[in-house]
Amino acid sequence: MIHSIIDAHIHFDQYSESARSTILKDLQAYKVEALISVSTNLASSQRNLALAEMDQRIKPAFGFHPEQELPGDWELSQMCSFLDEHKNQMVAVGEVGLPYYLRIEHPDIQVEPYIEILDVFVKQASKLNKPIILHAVYDDAPVVCDLLEKHSVTKAHFHWFKGDAKTIQRMIQNGYYISVTPDCLYETEIQQLIKEYSLDKLMVETDGPWPFEGPFKNMVTHPKMIHRSIQLIAEIKKVPVEKVYVDIYGNTKTFYGL
């Protein structure tokens, strides 16, 4: 039997209108209570705000995704103003972070300007007393931890996290949350992370419309997939699946103040 759950990280504004309609119609049947819909830039933030105004199950987060060209001064200023203006409508600042994959494709890209932009968003999260949703994997994660500690931001959610054991322990000690995607069903690295990370700081996500392999190959990414993630977490943690449902649902509600 499935229980209520929340998709802790989805780019809902990036789906087609028909796909969004289908997903919203399905949510009740699959007991998906809410979608934390993250943004990639100012236009994306505006779309997510509009979607949230249409359906209260969509919980928007506003930010600038790092795996793209840096925003200009005007867009960054407008983004900060948008966060201030709509702080009561948003559940978090995000998605923000550092461009790990972009730098693999373009090794000449300098990371320092991205760190400066991230510093702005971390300060915004602190000022507005909002959680922050982070794209920070492998070698970037310690840099982000430094920024969070610098600004005393503790409500941090590292989505689809990957990193070394030392950083994982640092994040656990700091009380940061992570979330795993449906790739946990076939990625041993993510399965190991589930073993190591505390259940009371764990959430589940789809990162849709990002596509997956394994049992989800050639399928449109749908929040219903996270039920499979819950079942696997229960197997890995060797605890009843009902407990995993209750704990992860509670973690997400508490973290996002839902």
HELIX and SHEET records of a PDB file:
HELIX    1   1 PHE A   12  GLN A   14  5                                   3    
HELIX    2   2 GLU A   17  ASP A   26  1                                  10    
HELIX    3   3 LEU A   42  MET A   54  1                                  13    
HELIX    4   4 ASP A   73  GLU A   85  1                                  13    
HELIX    5   5 TYR A  100  GLU A  105  1                                   6    
HELIX    6   6 GLU A  112  LEU A  128  1                                  17    
HELIX    7   7 ASP A  140  LYS A  150  1                                  11    
HELIX    8   8 ALA A  165  ASN A  174  1                                  10    
HELIX    9   9 PRO A  182  LEU A  185  5                                   4    
HELIX   10  10 THR A  188  GLU A  196  1                                   9    
HELIX   11  11 LEU A  199  LYS A  201  5                                   3    
HELIX   12  12 GLY A  214  PHE A  216  5                                   3    
HELIX   13  13 PRO A  223  MET A  225  5                                   3    
HELIX   14  14 ILE A  226  LYS A  237  1                                  12    
HELIX   15  15 VAL A  241  TYR A  256  1                                  16    
SHEET    1   A 8 ILE A   5  ILE A  10  0                                        
SHEET    2   A 8 VAL A  32  SER A  37  1                                        
SHEET    3   A 8 ILE A  58  PHE A  62  1                                        
SHEET    4   A 8 ALA A  92  GLY A  97  1                                        
SHEET    5   A 8 ILE A 132  HIS A 135  1                                        
SHEET    6   A 8 ALA A 156  HIS A 159  1                                        
SHEET    7   A 8 TYR A 177  VAL A 180  1                                        
SHEET    8   A 8 LEU A 202  VAL A 204  1                                        
END                                                                             
